[in-house]
Amino acid sequence: MHFFHTYIGMYFIQSVVHSVVTLLIVEMSIRIWAVEGPHERFRYRLQVLLLPFFMFPVFQIINPQRGSFYFIEDTAVFSSMRWFDMELFGKVPLVFLFFLVIFSVSLVVIAQEILPILRDLFSKKDGYEGRPAGAEVDAMVAEMSRGLHIEKPYVTVIDNANPVIFTAGTRSHEIVISEPLLTVFDKRELKSALAHELAHIVRRSNITTLVVFLIRICMFYNPVSLLEFRRLVQDDEHICDDITVSITGDPHGLAAALKAFCMDVRHESTFGFFEIKEIIERSSHNLLLFERISRLENNRISVHLPYRWGRYFLTLSAIVAVNYFVV
């Protein structure tokens, strides 16, 4: 238990507890004020990931005695240490359950994200080997880029059997698309898929996602960060879907293009651990795609309205005020 009284231990505990409190306040605010647009939802949910990363050190700078016995007993409205001292069924201390949760989440993050990234870093070559997309695709991308007032990105076609399309780079951008998609997509689907990548460039999604991802990796032990990062990515996809439809005027074209990325899920009677893991990942991937497809097919596109900054800062103030008294 001595570990929890060190600054590192207190940071571990309070960052998780602050994440839970922030998540509850943000989700209540979204529901109370009926925040429907993905632009605004993204901004609200970003607080859940960012604020707990910084709050503990900032609070300690403001009040170095915040972790003292007197603050915990006389001022704090919630003390995690009191809960951790309790025992479940009179046998298992809650602190061990806390350790079990953060250990399990850490293993998931390391296995699913950190190790694959390290493998890519050591195996990836500079740039992407492929061929130019051709005059027709270049003309299509150039026309949409002019409408968005951005520099036209390069479009590279790679020899990959899987349906792949993504945007590389943070300043000088390149759209990478796999050869099969040029055959599978008709003209309207190809235009929608390319417009979606241009929307990511307009949004500077690569930079935003990188910063958010680095913070999430730093909080690899935090289950709330694991959940909220994926919700932020999905909100960002919704935003880019809306921008795409504003460019093409064709939500059904984008919905049809997204169907090419749905993965096959095996339905056998027996599976090993890795097969089950793959099925879960593929099913999760498909569920997110199906949700986007349904949103487009039912024309639930959101108009980008001005942010309501008053209620946003009210939510932010409530998060900071409540978490200051949670130790």
N, C-alpha and C positions, 0 to 999 in steps of 0.2 A: 504493500500500500504506500510505501514511502515514495515510489515513482510518481504517484498522482499528486504529490505535494511539490514536485519540482516544476519549473516553468514548462518544460517539454511535456510532462504528464498533464499539467493543467491545460496546456494548449490542445492536446489530443482530446481530452474530455470535453472542454468547452466548445471547441470547433464543431464537434458532433452535436452537442446539445443546442448550440446556437443555430446550426443548420436546421434542426427539427423545428425550433421556434420560428425561424425565418420562413420556412416552408409553410407552416400553419398560417402565419399572418398574411403571406403573399397569396395563398390559395383562398383564404377568406376574403381578401380584398378583391381578387378576380371575380369571385362569385357575388359579393355584395354590390360591386359596381358594374357587374355584367360585362366584363372585359372580354370581347369576342375576337377582336382582330389579332392575328398572329404577331404583327409588329409590336403592339402594346404588351401582349402576353410575354413575348421574348424579353422585353425590357424589365418587366416585373420579375420573371423567373431568373434573370441574370443576377438579381440580388441574392437569391438562395445560394448561388455558387460563389459569388465574389465576397459578400460581406463577412461570412464566417471565417474566411481565410485571413482577414485583416483585423477583425474586431478585438480579439483577445490582446494582441500586442498594443493596439491603440488604447484600449481601456486601461491597461497596466501603466502606460505612459501618463495618462490623465490622472490615474489614482494608483500609485504603487502599493497601497494598502488594500486594494480590492480583494486580494486573495488571503487576507489575514483572518484569523479566527473571529475577531470582533465584527468585521464587515459581514462575514458569512452568517453569524448568529444574529446580529442586530439590524442589518440593512438588506441583505439579499432576500429575494422573494422565492428563490429556488436554489437549493444546494444539491448538486449531483453527488457529493460525497456522502450525504445522509442516505441517499437511495442506494449507493453502492455498499454501504455498511449493512443493508438489510439482506436477509437470506430467503431464498425461494424455498417454500415447503420446510423452512427451518433447517435446511441442509446446505443448499448451494448459494453462496454469496452472489449478489447481482453483478459484482465486479467481474466475476468469471464469465458471465454471459456477455458482458460488454466486450471483454477480451475476445470471446469466441466470435462475436459479430464482426469486429474490426479485422480479426485474423482471416475470417472467411472472405470478407469483401476484398481484403488485400490480395489474397490468392487469386480471386477472380480477375482483378485488374491486372495483376502481374502476368497471369497466363494468357488472358485474352487481348491485352493491349500493349503492355510494356515489352514483353518478349518478342512479339511480332514486329514491333517498331525497331527494336535492336537488330533483329535479323535483317530487316529491310535496309537499315543503315549500313550494315556491313556487306550486303550483297548487291545493293543498287548501284547501277552505273550512272554516270552523269547524263542527264537528258533522257529522252525517249526515242528509241530507234524506230523509225517508221517512214512513211512516205507522205508527201503533201496530199491534202484532201482533194485537190482539183479545183478547177475554175468555178464550177457550179456552186459547190459548198462555200468557197471563198467569197463569191458574190453574195450569197445569202447572208453569211456572217457579217460582211462589210456593210450591207444595207441596214441590218438590225443594229450594228454598232453605231452607225451614224445617228440613228434614231435615239439611241441611249446616250449619245455624246461621250463615248468612250473610244479608246484606241482599239482598232481591230486586232484581236488575238490571232496567233498562228493556230492552224488546225492540223493536227498530225494524226494519221491513221496507222495504228499498230496491228501487228499480226498476233491476235489473241483470239482464241476460240470462244471466250466468254463475252457476253454483252457488257461492254465497259465504256463509260464516258465520264470524264471528270476534267476539272480545270486545275492546272499546275501553275505554280508561281504566285508571288505576292505583289510584285511590282510589274514585271513583264509577264504577261499571262500567255498560256498555251492551252488550247482545248485538245484533249487526247481522246480519240474514239477508236474502238476496235473495228476491224474489217467486217465482221458479220452484221453489225448494226446498219451499215450502208446498204446491205442487201435486204435486211428484215424491215427496216423503216421505209414507209412511203414518204413522199415529199413533205406532207404536212406534219408527220410524226418526227421526221428529221429536223424540220424547222423548229418544232416545239422543244425537242431535246437540246438543240444548240442554243435556243433562246433561254432555256433554263440555266445553262452554263454561263451565258452572258449576264443573267440576273445575279448569279453568285459573284461575278466580277464587279457589278455595280454595288452589290452589298458589301464587298470586300470580305466575303465569307471566309476565305482562307486565312486572313490575318486574325479575324475575330475568333474563329474556331481554334487556331493555334494558341492564342493567348488563354482562352477558356480551357483548352485541353491541358496546357501546362499547369494551370492552377489545379485542375482536377487530378492530375498525376501527383502533384505535391500533396493532395489530400486523398491519396490512394486508399486510405483506411476508412473513409467516410461513406457510409451507404447512401446518404442523402445526395452527396455529390455524384455518385454513380448513377442514380436515378435522374437527377436534374440535368446532367450533361446530355443525356439522351433525349430528354424532352426539349432542351434548347436546340439540339440539332434538328429535331422534327419541326419545331416552330420555324427555324430558319428555312427548311425545305418548303413549308407552307408559304412563307413570305416570297420565296423565289418562284413558287408555282403561281402566285398572284401576279408577280411582275411579268412572268412568261405569258400569261393570258392577256395582260394589258398590251403586250407587244404583238401577239399573234391573233388575239380575239378568238382563240380556238381551244377552249378547255378540254374538249373531247379528243383533240389531237394529242395533247400532252398526256391525258389519261391512257390513251392507246399506246403511247410510247413507253409509259411506265410499266405496262404489262409485260414488256420484253425482259424486264429485270426480275420478275418473280422467279423464285427458285423451286426446283422439284424437291418434295419432301418424301422420303422413303417410308413405306408402310409395311415393314416386315414384323414378324412375331417376336424375334429376339434381337437384342442389340447389346453391344458392349458400351463402356463408358464414353469413348470418343464418338461412337455413332449417335448416342443419345445427346451428347453435347452439340453435335452438328445439326441434329434434328431441331433442337431447341433454338439454335441460332438462326437456322433457315426459316423456321416458323415465325420467329420474332421479326425477321427481315420482311417476310411476306405480310405480316399483320400491319406493319407500318406503311408498306406500299399500298395495301388494300384500303387503308384509311385515307391516304392521299388520293387514290383513284376514285373512291366513293365521293370524296369532297368535290372533286373536279366534275365528275359525271352528274352530280346533283347541283352543280353551279353554285356552290357555297363559297364563292370567292369574296374576299374582304376588300373593301375600298380603303386605301391608306388615308386615314383621317389624322388631323393634328393630335399630338399627344396631349392628354389631360394632365398637365404637370402638377396641378394642385393636389389631386388625389394620389399621384405617384409619390410626391415628397411627403405627404401625410403618412403613407405606408412606410416609406423609408424611415421617417422619424419614429414611428411606432416600433419598428424593428430594432433600431439602435437603443431606444429608451428601455424597452423590455429586456433586451439581452444584456444591458449593463448590469442589471440586477439578477442575472442568472449566472451562477458560478459553479 
